[in-house]
Amino acid sequence: MDIEAPSDDGEDSLEETLATKVAHISLTQALIVKVFGNYQFLNQKLVQLWNPLGIMKMIDLGCDFFVINFNTEEDYDNVFWGGPWLIGGKFITVRIWTPKFRASEAKLDKVAIWVQLIELQIEYYDSGILHKIGTSIGKLVKVDNYILVMERGKFARICVEINLDKPLVKEIFMEARKQRLCYEGVEKLCFSCGRIGHGREYCPEAQTATTKEERKKR
């Protein structure tokens, strides 16, 4: 870190102070979340939503970004792997904390979501095959361990990172057969444009298409 600042004898330099703080933060279980609302409201809502067993500390980074520090690995894992999370119908985007994060330059448009592969044939319950399926949907994050040990057969389950600004993949084809996808926790999925955050009746693309059709009829 190249920072130059005048310092008196016996006092820590700015660089040393920052390095110490960064080292301290990096040792904790920390996540960066983006969610709208004031600090007190969000802190209360997140505690209710996640119900942590240990201590959870929230640091406001500005621009609706927050660092969440957990003092237990269990709480950290539950939040990171247990999504998707919503407050007031809006997604809470979650990512692992990394040094040198700057809120004003960051963009969190991705969220990890569990996807069910409904009635996937049992012969496809293979880590390599599931990895290929996951990458065709988004970025594969994790495969449900119960699937790999054959303890569940109604559907396979994979965690995939998707882009909230792009339409969801509704289905895929495997050997010319259609494979249904079910995204867990996605109530506000628009079946017109495929994006998350609004229903078909509030879809700007659907409304634009309807307006064009009405103009043609005139």
Backbone as CSV, one residue per row, in Angstrom:
resi,resn,N_x,N_y,N_z,CA_x,CA_y,CA_z,C_x,C_y,C_z
1,MET,0.855,-1.195,0.000,0.000,0.000,0.000,0.886,1.238,0.000
2,ASP,0.864,2.035,-1.051,1.730,3.204,-1.183,1.021,4.452,-0.690
3,ILE,1.215,4.755,0.601,0.643,5.964,1.193,1.759,6.715,1.891
4,GLU,1.902,7.970,1.574,2.927,8.789,2.212,2.266,9.868,3.040
5,ALA,2.701,9.991,4.280,2.160,11.019,5.167,3.209,11.345,6.211
6,PRO,3.317,12.616,6.611,4.290,12.979,7.645,3.915,12.357,8.973
7,SER,4.902,11.883,9.719,4.634,11.284,11.030,5.725,11.688,11.998
8,ASP,5.338,11.838,13.255,6.281,12.192,14.304,6.877,10.929,14.897
9,ASP,8.050,11.052,15.512,8.668,9.910,16.180,7.767,9.409,17.289
10,GLY,7.654,8.093,17.412,6.825,7.518,18.476,5.384,7.330,18.060
11,GLU,5.003,7.791,16.863,3.627,7.627,16.404,3.593,6.683,15.210
12,ASP,2.557,5.879,15.156,2.398,4.971,14.015,2.123,5.775,12.760
13,SER,2.692,5.375,11.668,2.392,6.024,10.393,1.000,5.628,9.949
14,LEU,0.456,6.422,9.031,-0.874,6.113,8.502,-0.873,4.744,7.840
15,GLU,0.207,4.431,7.134,0.296,3.149,6.447,0.268,1.996,7.436
16,GLU,1.007,2.112,8.529,1.042,1.056,9.537,-0.311,0.882,10.199
17,THR,-0.988,2.014,10.460,-2.300,1.954,11.102,-3.312,1.247,10.211
18,LEU,-3.323,1.627,8.926,-4.250,1.003,7.985,-3.941,-0.473,7.807
19,ALA,-2.664,-0.804,7.724,-2.277,-2.201,7.544,-2.725,-3.049,8.724
20,THR,-2.607,-2.480,9.931,-3.034,-3.197,11.131,-4.529,-3.443,11.115
21,LYS,-5.301,-2.421,10.726,-6.761,-2.561,10.686,-7.193,-3.570,9.631
22,VAL,-6.558,-3.514,8.462,-6.901,-4.458,7.399,-6.606,-5.881,7.833
23,ALA,-5.460,-6.082,8.473,-5.103,-7.420,8.943,-6.107,-7.923,9.965
24,HIS,-6.568,-7.022,10.836,-7.539,-7.406,11.867,-8.862,-7.822,11.237
25,ILE,-9.347,-7.016,10.269,-10.627,-7.317,9.638,-10.559,-8.612,8.846
26,SER,-9.417,-8.853,8.182,-9.316,-10.017,7.315,-9.335,-11.321,8.099
27,LEU,-9.101,-11.254,9.402,-9.103,-12.458,10.224,-10.506,-12.850,10.661
28,THR,-11.468,-12.001,10.433,-12.837,-12.292,10.863,-13.633,-12.929,9.736
29,GLN,-14.773,-13.525,10.122,-15.709,-14.024,9.104,-16.556,-12.835,8.667
30,ALA,-16.238,-12.275,7.507,-16.896,-11.039,7.076,-17.515,-11.192,5.695
31,LEU,-18.684,-10.594,5.541,-19.384,-10.570,4.264,-19.746,-9.131,3.924
32,ILE,-19.809,-8.824,2.652,-20.288,-7.520,2.201,-21.695,-7.708,1.665
33,VAL,-22.614,-6.887,2.135,-23.990,-6.968,1.655,-24.417,-5.606,1.127
34,LYS,-25.333,-5.625,0.180,-25.913,-4.383,-0.335,-27.415,-4.478,-0.136
35,VAL,-27.942,-3.526,0.604,-29.375,-3.511,0.891,-29.765,-2.083,1.224
36,PHE,-30.998,-1.708,0.881,-31.451,-0.337,1.067,-32.119,-0.167,2.431
37,GLY,-31.826,0.961,3.092,-32.439,1.247,4.380,-31.439,1.874,5.327
38,ASN,-31.938,2.435,6.437,-31.024,3.050,7.397,-30.409,1.987,8.305
39,TYR,-29.330,2.371,8.960,-28.514,1.431,9.731,-29.312,0.708,10.803
40,GLN,-30.026,1.459,11.651,-30.745,0.853,12.770,-31.814,-0.117,12.288
41,PHE,-32.561,0.286,11.263,-33.622,-0.566,10.718,-33.041,-1.860,10.162
42,LEU,-31.969,-1.740,9.368,-31.382,-2.912,8.739,-30.742,-3.841,9.751
43,ASN,-30.063,-3.277,10.730,-29.422,-4.095,11.754,-30.458,-4.954,12.468
44,GLN,-31.583,-4.360,12.807,-32.658,-5.090,13.480,-33.261,-6.156,12.560
45,LYS,-33.518,-5.788,11.302,-34.120,-6.723,10.352,-33.201,-7.900,10.040
46,LEU,-31.906,-7.626,9.887,-30.967,-8.690,9.559,-30.791,-9.663,10.714
47,VAL,-30.800,-9.153,11.926,-30.720,-10.030,13.103,-31.950,-10.931,13.158
48,GLN,-33.125,-10.359,12.890,-34.354,-11.158,12.871,-34.329,-12.191,11.747
49,LEU,-33.799,-11.797,10.607,-33.781,-12.676,9.439,-32.791,-13.823,9.600
50,TRP,-31.597,-13.508,10.088,-30.538,-14.511,10.161,-30.474,-15.233,11.504
51,ASN,-30.988,-14.605,12.551,-31.014,-15.211,13.882,-29.654,-15.811,14.262
52,PRO,-28.601,-15.000,14.299,-27.259,-15.529,14.563,-27.110,-16.078,15.978
53,LEU,-26.296,-17.109,16.103,-26.023,-17.702,17.414,-25.000,-16.875,18.185
54,GLY,-24.074,-16.267,17.452,-23.036,-15.466,18.079,-23.256,-13.981,17.871
55,ILE,-22.160,-13.228,17.951,-22.215,-11.774,17.797,-22.111,-11.410,16.315
56,MET,-22.952,-10.489,15.885,-22.935,-10.004,14.507,-22.743,-8.494,14.537
57,LYS,-21.675,-8.014,13.930,-21.395,-6.583,13.895,-21.577,-6.054,12.476
58,MET,-22.209,-4.894,12.387,-22.535,-4.311,11.088,-21.831,-2.961,10.944
59,ILE,-21.110,-2.778,9.836,-20.365,-1.551,9.582,-20.878,-0.920,8.295
60,ASP,-21.303,0.330,8.361,-21.832,1.049,7.200,-20.675,1.558,6.342
61,LEU,-20.621,1.123,5.091,-19.563,1.546,4.174,-20.004,2.670,3.247
62,GLY,-21.292,3.041,3.316,-21.836,4.037,2.404,-22.350,3.397,1.128
63,CYS,-23.146,4.155,0.373,-23.701,3.687,-0.911,-24.516,2.411,-0.747
64,ASP,-25.154,2.247,0.428,-25.995,1.089,0.739,-25.214,-0.211,0.886
65,PHE,-23.896,-0.117,1.072,-23.068,-1.300,1.321,-22.743,-1.397,2.809
66,PHE,-22.698,-2.625,3.303,-22.371,-2.870,4.701,-21.441,-4.075,4.799
67,VAL,-20.527,-4.014,5.769,-19.735,-5.192,6.121,-20.395,-5.834,7.330
68,ILE,-20.624,-7.136,7.244,-21.187,-7.885,8.359,-20.114,-8.821,8.888
69,ASN,-19.713,-8.619,10.130,-18.713,-9.470,10.774,-19.387,-10.457,11.715
70,PHE,-19.043,-11.723,11.593,-19.557,-12.761,12.485,-18.409,-13.319,13.312
71,ASN,-18.706,-13.658,14.555,-17.653,-14.253,15.371,-17.743,-15.771,15.416
72,THR,-18.686,-16.345,14.654,-18.761,-17.805,14.548,-18.816,-18.203,13.077
73,GLU,-18.127,-19.267,12.761,-18.116,-19.759,11.382,-19.489,-20.271,10.971
74,GLU,-20.237,-20.804,11.936,-21.568,-21.336,11.642,-22.506,-20.240,11.143
75,ASP,-22.498,-19.077,11.814,-23.344,-17.958,11.379,-22.925,-17.471,9.994
76,TYR,-21.618,-17.389,9.792,-21.077,-16.951,8.499,-21.548,-17.872,7.377
77,ASP,-21.422,-19.176,7.591,-21.830,-20.154,6.575,-23.333,-20.125,6.335
78,ASN,-24.111,-19.981,7.412,-25.572,-19.960,7.274,-26.036,-18.800,6.403
79,VAL,-25.410,-17.644,6.584,-25.803,-16.469,5.805,-25.322,-16.591,4.361
80,PHE,-24.077,-17.016,4.187,-23.519,-17.073,2.834,-24.177,-18.153,1.975
81,TRP,-24.440,-19.304,2.577,-24.990,-20.427,1.818,-26.504,-20.539,1.916
82,GLY,-27.112,-19.826,2.848,-28.535,-20.031,3.096,-29.484,-19.172,2.301
83,GLY,-28.967,-18.345,1.398,-29.820,-17.433,0.647,-30.686,-18.126,-0.367
84,PRO,-31.434,-17.394,-1.162,-31.408,-15.927,-1.233,-32.168,-15.279,-0.087
85,TRP,-31.750,-14.074,0.288,-32.364,-13.325,1.382,-33.080,-12.104,0.822
86,LEU,-34.219,-11.793,1.415,-34.985,-10.624,0.982,-35.457,-9.825,2.186
87,ILE,-35.496,-8.506,2.026,-36.108,-7.600,3.004,-37.054,-6.695,2.228
88,GLY,-38.316,-6.730,2.602,-39.311,-5.922,1.903,-39.436,-6.259,0.434
89,GLY,-39.233,-7.528,0.086,-39.356,-7.951,-1.300,-38.146,-7.656,-2.163
90,LYS,-37.085,-7.082,-1.570,-35.878,-6.757,-2.327,-34.746,-7.693,-1.926
91,PHE,-33.954,-8.098,-2.900,-32.857,-9.004,-2.644,-31.737,-8.330,-1.854
92,ILE,-31.140,-9.103,-0.949,-29.920,-8.688,-0.266,-28.778,-9.387,-0.991
93,THR,-27.976,-8.639,-1.700,-26.848,-9.254,-2.386,-25.705,-9.449,-1.406
94,VAL,-25.095,-10.616,-1.443,-24.069,-10.998,-0.470,-22.821,-11.468,-1.205
95,ARG,-21.670,-11.014,-0.755,-20.402,-11.483,-1.309,-19.372,-11.555,-0.194
96,ILE,-18.332,-12.326,-0.414,-17.265,-12.448,0.576,-16.477,-11.142,0.639
97,TRP,-16.151,-10.728,1.856,-15.383,-9.497,2.019,-13.968,-9.692,1.495
98,THR,-13.472,-8.678,0.783,-12.095,-8.675,0.304,-11.463,-7.331,0.638
99,PRO,-10.146,-7.298,0.889,-9.473,-6.031,1.186,-9.594,-5.045,0.028
100,LYS,-9.460,-3.771,0.340,-9.474,-2.673,-0.628,-10.829,-2.496,-1.306
101,PHE,-11.887,-2.962,-0.655,-13.230,-2.768,-1.202,-13.623,-1.307,-1.048
102,ARG,-14.111,-0.696,-2.110,-14.543,0.698,-2.080,-15.988,0.770,-2.560
103,ALA,-16.872,1.206,-1.666,-18.306,1.175,-1.947,-18.687,2.002,-3.167
104,SER,-18.061,3.171,-3.330,-18.432,4.065,-4.431,-18.077,3.497,-5.803
105,GLU,-17.173,2.513,-5.833,-16.749,1.930,-7.104,-17.313,0.529,-7.324
106,ALA,-18.004,0.022,-6.322,-18.466,-1.369,-6.383,-19.831,-1.482,-7.031
107,LYS,-20.065,-2.639,-7.602,-21.369,-2.944,-8.173,-21.709,-4.387,-7.828
108,LEU,-22.769,-4.553,-7.075,-23.213,-5.896,-6.714,-24.506,-6.191,-7.457
109,ASP,-24.380,-6.791,-8.607,-25.562,-7.119,-9.392,-25.770,-8.623,-9.495
110,LYS,-25.054,-9.362,-8.640,-25.163,-10.815,-8.667,-25.623,-11.341,-7.309
111,VAL,-26.317,-12.461,-7.333,-26.793,-13.077,-6.102,-26.726,-14.589,-6.271
112,ALA,-26.393,-15.285,-5.182,-26.336,-16.748,-5.204,-27.716,-17.309,-4.872
113,ILE,-28.225,-18.165,-5.728,-29.564,-18.724,-5.574,-29.507,-20.241,-5.747
114,TRP,-30.271,-20.938,-4.907,-30.388,-22.385,-5.056,-31.372,-22.690,-6.173
115,VAL,-30.967,-23.583,-7.058,-31.790,-23.969,-8.207,-32.113,-25.455,-8.115
116,GLN,-33.389,-25.776,-8.223,-33.819,-27.173,-8.234,-33.941,-27.654,-9.678
117,LEU,-33.357,-28.803,-9.943,-33.474,-29.446,-11.247,-34.548,-30.517,-11.107
118,ILE,-35.773,-30.133,-11.421,-36.930,-30.979,-11.166,-36.875,-32.267,-11.989
119,GLU,-37.040,-33.402,-11.293,-37.076,-34.728,-11.921,-35.851,-35.013,-12.788
120,LEU,-34.708,-34.534,-12.333,-33.481,-34.846,-13.062,-33.223,-36.345,-12.987
121,GLN,-32.886,-36.940,-14.110,-32.640,-38.379,-14.145,-31.484,-38.748,-13.217
122,ILE,-31.634,-39.852,-12.518,-30.694,-40.240,-11.472,-29.283,-40.453,-12.016
123,GLU,-29.167,-40.833,-13.290,-27.841,-41.064,-13.865,-27.048,-39.772,-14.029
124,TYR,-27.726,-38.627,-13.897,-27.047,-37.342,-13.996,-26.593,-36.819,-12.630
125,TYR,-26.811,-37.587,-11.573,-26.391,-37.168,-10.236,-24.890,-37.404,-10.089
126,ASP,-24.139,-36.610,-10.802,-22.685,-36.722,-10.848,-22.103,-35.321,-10.754
127,SER,-21.039,-35.160,-9.976,-20.490,-33.823,-9.735,-20.056,-33.141,-11.032
128,GLY,-19.464,-33.895,-11.953,-19.032,-33.313,-13.215,-20.193,-32.839,-14.068
129,ILE,-21.242,-33.654,-14.138,-22.420,-33.293,-14.928,-23.137,-32.101,-14.304
130,LEU,-23.287,-32.127,-12.972,-23.967,-31.029,-12.282,-23.187,-29.724,-12.431
131,HIS,-21.862,-29.830,-12.489,-21.037,-28.637,-12.695,-21.309,-28.031,-14.070
132,LYS,-21.429,-28.872,-15.083,-21.727,-28.378,-16.429,-23.110,-27.740,-16.488
133,ILE,-24.067,-28.356,-15.790,-25.418,-27.789,-15.750,-25.389,-26.416,-15.087
134,GLY,-24.670,-26.319,-13.955,-24.589,-25.058,-13.227,-23.981,-23.945,-14.051
135,THR,-22.916,-24.239,-14.788,-22.257,-23.210,-15.593,-23.106,-22.793,-16.793
136,SER,-24.060,-23.633,-17.191,-24.961,-23.242,-18.274,-26.038,-22.278,-17.788
137,ILE,-26.234,-22.215,-16.458,-27.228,-21.317,-15.866,-26.583,-20.015,-15.407
138,GLY,-25.407,-20.134,-14.812,-24.687,-18.981,-14.278,-23.308,-19.442,-13.837
139,LYS,-22.866,-18.980,-12.681,-21.596,-19.424,-12.120,-21.894,-20.382,-10.972
140,LEU,-21.456,-21.635,-11.105,-21.729,-22.626,-10.070,-20.983,-22.275,-8.792
141,VAL,-21.707,-22.273,-7.674,-21.116,-21.981,-6.369,-20.965,-23.250,-5.545
142,LYS,-22.015,-24.095,-5.562,-21.994,-25.285,-4.710,-23.028,-26.295,-5.192
143,VAL,-22.746,-27.573,-4.946,-23.708,-28.645,-5.211,-24.183,-29.183,-3.873
144,ASP,-25.483,-29.372,-3.728,-26.050,-29.914,-2.493,-25.436,-31.289,-2.230
145,ASN,-24.795,-31.441,-1.066,-24.114,-32.693,-0.742,-25.055,-33.887,-0.691
146,TYR,-26.318,-33.656,-0.337,-27.281,-34.752,-0.275,-27.484,-35.386,-1.647
147,ILE,-27.281,-34.601,-2.683,-27.455,-35.114,-4.039,-26.369,-36.123,-4.370
148,LEU,-25.130,-35.782,-4.040,-23.998,-36.619,-4.411,-23.980,-37.942,-3.671
149,VAL,-24.628,-38.012,-2.507,-24.685,-39.277,-1.762,-26.021,-39.976,-1.970
150,MET,-26.789,-39.479,-2.946,-28.040,-40.117,-3.354,-29.069,-40.203,-2.233
151,GLU,-29.172,-39.159,-1.400,-30.148,-39.174,-0.319,-31.427,-38.427,-0.686
152,ARG,-31.487,-37.880,-1.894,-32.697,-37.202,-2.339,-32.865,-37.464,-3.832
153,GLY,-34.078,-37.779,-4.263,-34.252,-38.146,-5.653,-35.281,-37.346,-6.421
154,LYS,-36.115,-36.555,-5.741,-37.161,-35.806,-6.444,-36.574,-34.722,-7.333
155,PHE,-35.465,-34.141,-6.882,-34.797,-33.109,-7.684,-33.354,-32.969,-7.232
156,ALA,-32.498,-32.562,-8.160,-31.133,-32.202,-7.806,-31.127,-30.731,-7.421
157,ARG,-30.118,-30.318,-6.674,-30.103,-28.957,-6.140,-28.691,-28.394,-6.227
158,ILE,-28.558,-27.256,-6.912,-27.260,-26.614,-7.049,-27.398,-25.130,-6.730
159,CYS,-26.327,-24.547,-6.209,-26.305,-23.115,-5.908,-25.542,-22.411,-7.027
160,VAL,-26.194,-21.438,-7.644,-25.625,-20.753,-8.806,-25.662,-19.243,-8.595
161,GLU,-24.595,-18.574,-8.975,-24.561,-17.113,-8.925,-25.127,-16.572,-10.229
162,ILE,-26.189,-15.766,-10.116,-26.836,-15.227,-11.307,-26.744,-13.707,-11.318
163,ASN,-26.880,-13.143,-12.497,-26.862,-11.697,-12.682,-28.291,-11.178,-12.619
164,LEU,-28.565,-10.289,-11.668,-29.921,-9.773,-11.481,-30.381,-8.884,-12.627
165,ASP,-29.438,-8.403,-13.438,-29.791,-7.523,-14.550,-30.119,-8.290,-15.830
166,LYS,-29.935,-9.605,-15.782,-30.190,-10.417,-16.967,-31.343,-11.381,-16.717
167,PRO,-32.060,-11.760,-17.768,-33.171,-12.710,-17.597,-32.681,-14.047,-17.064
168,LEU,-33.487,-14.675,-16.222,-33.151,-15.996,-15.712,-33.318,-17.043,-16.809
169,VAL,-32.474,-18.046,-16.746,-32.629,-19.191,-17.639,-33.783,-20.027,-17.094
170,LYS,-34.841,-20.173,-17.855,-36.039,-20.861,-17.369,-35.956,-22.371,-17.535
171,GLU,-35.197,-22.798,-18.535,-35.077,-24.231,-18.802,-33.819,-24.482,-19.615
172,ILE,-33.341,-25.717,-19.556,-32.197,-26.125,-20.358,-32.560,-27.421,-21.070
173,PHE,-31.762,-27.795,-22.044,-32.004,-29.044,-22.768,-30.827,-29.988,-22.559
174,MET,-31.150,-31.208,-22.197,-30.149,-32.236,-21.976,-30.477,-33.415,-22.877
175,GLU,-29.615,-33.641,-23.858,-29.836,-34.706,-24.841,-31.222,-34.574,-25.470
176,ALA,-31.524,-33.354,-25.889,-32.777,-33.013,-26.587,-34.010,-33.087,-25.694
177,ARG,-33.822,-33.276,-24.388,-34.957,-33.298,-23.465,-34.952,-32.035,-22.616
178,LYS,-36.142,-31.462,-22.434,-36.268,-30.233,-21.664,-36.112,-30.515,-20.170
179,GLN,-35.282,-29.712,-19.495,-35.079,-29.842,-18.059,-35.613,-28.597,-17.361
180,ARG,-36.602,-28.781,-16.492,-37.200,-27.656,-15.774,-36.280,-27.160,-14.666
181,LEU,-36.294,-25.843,-14.462,-35.516,-25.215,-13.399,-36.456,-24.480,-12.457
182,CYS,-36.221,-24.632,-11.168,-37.017,-23.929,-10.161,-36.071,-23.167,-9.246
183,TYR,-36.203,-21.831,-9.228,-35.333,-20.985,-8.415,-35.964,-20.784,-7.041
184,GLU,-35.269,-21.216,-5.997,-35.809,-21.133,-4.646,-35.847,-19.691,-4.151
185,GLY,-36.961,-19.310,-3.532,-37.078,-18.000,-2.908,-37.320,-16.857,-3.865
186,VAL,-37.597,-17.146,-5.125,-37.804,-16.087,-6.110,-39.293,-15.936,-6.370
187,GLU,-39.943,-15.119,-5.540,-41.373,-14.888,-5.721,-41.634,-13.846,-6.798
188,LYS,-40.783,-12.821,-6.831,-40.980,-11.733,-7.793,-40.161,-11.981,-9.054
189,LEU,-40.547,-13.020,-9.777,-39.903,-13.332,-11.043,-40.858,-12.995,-12.172
190,CYS,-40.425,-12.137,-13.067,-41.261,-11.730,-14.190,-41.172,-12.768,-15.308
191,PHE,-42.303,-13.359,-15.649,-42.318,-14.364,-16.702,-42.462,-13.730,-18.084
192,SER,-42.396,-12.411,-18.135,-42.403,-11.721,-19.419,-40.973,-11.468,-19.888
193,CYS,-40.164,-10.833,-19.006,-38.782,-10.534,-19.378,-37.782,-11.473,-18.714
194,GLY,-38.234,-12.226,-17.682,-37.362,-13.185,-17.022,-36.507,-12.606,-15.919
195,ARG,-36.691,-11.315,-15.617,-35.875,-10.685,-14.589,-36.554,-10.736,-13.223
196,ILE,-35.740,-10.530,-12.180,-36.227,-10.561,-10.806,-36.518,-9.148,-10.329
197,GLY,-37.565,-8.997,-9.508,-37.836,-7.710,-8.885,-39.220,-7.173,-9.147
198,HIS,-39.939,-7.745,-10.134,-41.301,-7.298,-10.423,-42.056,-8.438,-11.101
199,GLY,-43.375,-8.350,-11.057,-44.202,-9.331,-11.737,-44.496,-8.904,-13.161
200,ARG,-45.171,-9.782,-13.913,-45.481,-9.500,-15.315,-46.284,-8.212,-15.474
201,GLU,-47.221,-7.965,-14.503,-48.095,-6.799,-14.630,-47.350,-5.475,-14.490
202,TYR,-46.145,-5.507,-13.875,-45.363,-4.282,-13.706,-44.127,-4.263,-14.612
203,CYS,-44.066,-5.171,-15.555,-42.885,-5.282,-16.412,-42.844,-4.143,-17.430
204,PRO,-41.788,-3.331,-17.437,-41.696,-2.226,-18.404,-41.608,-2.725,-19.843
205,GLU,-40.956,-3.870,-20.053,-40.838,-4.411,-21.408,-42.188,-4.891,-21.923
206,ALA,-42.968,-5.528,-21.037,-44.291,-6.012,-21.431,-45.218,-4.842,-21.740
207,GLN,-45.122,-3.780,-20.923,-45.961,-2.603,-21.144,-45.602,-1.911,-22.455
208,THR,-44.303,-1.872,-22.769,-43.859,-1.268,-24.028,-44.379,-2.060,-25.222
209,ALA,-44.305,-3.402,-25.104,-44.787,-4.264,-26.187,-46.289,-4.105,-26.390
210,THR,-47.032,-3.978,-25.269,-48.485,-3.799,-25.346,-48.835,-2.483,-26.023
211,THR,-48.098,-1.430,-25.673,-48.327,-0.108,-26.268,-48.093,-0.138,-27.777
212,LYS,-47.045,-0.834,-28.213,-46.741,-0.934,-29.640,-47.846,-1.674,-30.385
213,GLU,-48.364,-2.743,-29.750,-49.438,-3.516,-30.378,-50.703,-2.674,-30.523
214,GLU,-50.987,-1.873,-29.492,-52.175,-1.017,-29.536,-52.053,0.032,-30.630
215,ARG,-50.840,0.561,-30.826,-50.619,1.564,-31.869,-50.810,0.966,-33.257
216,LYS,-50.405,-0.305,-33.427,-50.548,-0.970,-34.722,-52.017,-1.164,-35.091
217,LYS,-52.847,-1.390,-34.062,-54.267,-1.650,-34.301,-55.030,-0.384,-34.680
218,ARG,-54.446,0.778,-34.338,-55.143,2.042,-34.619,-55.090,2.393,-36.111
